[in-house]
Amino acid sequence: MGLLQEAFFIEERAESFRGTLRPWKKTRVHEVPQKVKLMILAVFAVLKEIYEEGRDYSWPKPEVCPRCKSGRLWGHGFVPAYFDEFEGGVLLRRYRCVECGCVIRLKPQGYLHKFQSSIEAIRSSIRHRLETKRWLSAISRARGWHWLKALKRKTRAYLGDAFEGDLLEAFDRLLEMGKIPVSRSI
């Protein structure tokens, strides 16, 4: 075999082995990242100010990660959230824990997770319906029926059929238990 043919053969063999691990090289063990868990923290904030100031709003930074209690939190940008009071999205602040990878999203107090209406608006809408047999004009009937059906279902599931109080009392009791009174999931 000539010198040129031998060089071609070596190059061809090297090409077939590229990308495979060689026994004399140390392999690097990669950690499999944990699934990022989203945590939502309610903080005292005025929604109108957040909407007007956008990214310039001064959000309070949590001192420690609620999951692993580490003090190393980094800013993780903003995420839009939609509320009944505003047509566009409101930018909510996020932080990420360096240690456990937990993403922490801050939201204003007084709102339930995944709900656009405030707790007080939902409660007053249900109260108005129970007292007058009509829905508030600001809330659509479909949305109101959704809340009322879910509240009745949650009341039966968590407080039992023997619950003596009215639905507004059940609403407050479920909130105290840490449940979302008007969500469809049990």
N, C-alpha and C positions, 0 to 999 in steps of 0.2 A: 504494500500500500504506500502510495506516495505521500509526501509531506502535506500537500494540499488536501488530498482525500482524508488523511488522518485528522486534520484540523476541522474539516467539515463534519466528520463523524463525531468528534468530541463536542462540537457546538450543537449538533443534533441531539446527542444524549443529554447534554446540559439543559436544553430546551424542554425535554420531556420530564426532567426532574424539578424544574422550577416550581415553586409554590408548595413543594412537599417539605416536611420536616427532615432535617439532617440530624443524625444521631449525635454529632459532636456539638451541635448548637443547643443552648439552653432554651427550653420552651417556657413561655410566659403563661402563667395560669391567670386567666381573666375571671374576675368575680362576676357572677351573674347579678345584675342590679335588681333590687327588690322592686316590686310593683309600687309605683308612686301612689301614695294615699293622699287624697285631698281632704283637708280639714278646713272647715269654715268657722271663723271666729267672729262673733258679733261684738262690735265696738261702738262706743258712743260717737256718732258722727251725724252731721246735718246733711241730709240727702241733697238739698238744694245747693249747698256750698260745694259738694262733691261734683255735682253736675256742672256748675258754673266754672269751677277752677280746673276741672279735669285732672291732668297729670301733676299739676302744681299743688293739689290739695295736700295738706300736711297730715298724713295718716300716722297713727301711733304704731310704732314697731313693737311687736311682742318681745318680751325680754328673753323668753326661752321657748323652745319647741314644745308644744303640748304633748307630743308623742314620746320623745326620748329625753326631754328636759335639757337638751344642749343649748348653749347660748350663742351658737354660731348660725345666725340666720342671714341670708343674703336676699336682696331685692330680686324678685322674679317677674318683674313687669306688671302689666295691667291686663284685666280681662273685662270686656263689656258685660253688663247685666242690665236687664230691662225692668222698669218699674212703671206702674200705672200713671204716676204723676208726670212722666216725661215721654216724649215720642221717641227720642233716640236712646242709645245705650249710655249708661253711666259707667265710667271706668272705675273698677274696684282694684285695690292694691293686692299683690301677691308677694309672698316670701317663700323661700325654700331653705330647708334645713340641710346644712352641709353634711351632717353626720348620718341621718337616716333617710334623706331624700324626700321627706314629707313636704308637700306643697300646702301652704297656709294662705287661704283667701280671706280677706277682711270684708265684712259687710256691715251696713248700719244696723243697729238694734231695732227691733220692732218688726222685722220681716222674717217669715218662715222660709226654710230652705226650699228653693225651687218655686217660690210663689212671688208674683209681681205685686200683689196687693199687700198692704200692711196688715198686721194682726188685728189692729183696731178697725180697719175698714171691713175685714172679713167678719169680725164679730158684730159690728153694728149692722151690717147687711143681713146677717142671720137674725139678729134681734128684731129688726124692722119687719122682716118677713113673718116671724112668729107672732108679732103683735098686731100687724095690720093685714096680713095675708097678701101683701104686695112686696115686690122687690124695689130696692132703691133704683132711681133712674140712672145713677152713675155706673151701676153694675149690670152686666147682661144677665138675662134670665137663665141662660144655659150655665153660665159660670156659677150663679147663685144656687141652682139646683145641684150642681156638682158638689159644692161645698156642703149643702144641707144633707144630701144622701151620704156623703162620706162621713159626716159628723155622726149621723144616726148609726152607721155601720161600726164606726170606731167605738161609739158609746156601748153598743151591744158587746163588742169583742173584748174591751178592756174593763168596763164597769159592770157588765152583766145585764140581763133582762130585768133584774130586780132593782135597778137603779131608780131611786125615788125622785131625784131632782129633775129640773128641766134641762133642755139642751144647752142653754147658755152656761149653766153650772157645770155640765159635762165638758163643754169647751174649755172652761178654765181649769177643771180638774185634769184633763188630758194634757194641757200645757204644763201644769205643775209636774206631771209624770214624765215630761220630756218627750211627749209624743206630738206629732203634728195632727191636730184634730180634724183637719179637712182634707187630708191626703187619702188617696184611694188604697194605698198599700197598708197592710196590717203588720 
